[in-house]
Amino acid sequence: MAKASSSDMEGVPSFEFNPKNDGQVEIQLSSPIADLENMLTESFAGQTKKMDEIYQEHNVGTLYISKNYKEALRRLEQKKLISVDPPADKRQNRDGKVTFGDNVLVTFASRST
């Protein structure tokens, strides 16, 4: 269903069909993946979970798909806002791209008060 969406922003599908969409692009100032990063660091602060657990617990009621969660977590790892087991250098594919499997363990920093 995500592939059939009329539009997406940064790979986040709209899950809607708009037959009047004439190819015009909507300008959005926010980044859906950056928004997801913020939601995840708030929702899972101080917790350790597998990527798939994070997705299953958080995606209900959102437009985000598993691929979006993996991208948000990759970005958080690059920013050193989460720790990941195994680390990025152990999760590269043949092309050198860092992968993020469903069983990768993610630890979120505790909230600072």
PyMOL commands that set and color helices and strands:
alter all, ss='L'
color gray80, all
select helices_A, chain A and resi 2-4+32-43+51-58+66-78+88-90
alter helices_A, ss='H'
color red, helices_A
select strands_A, chain A and resi 8-9+12-13+48-50+82-85+105-108
alter strands_A, ss='S'
color yellow, strands_A
deselect
rebuild
show_as cartoon
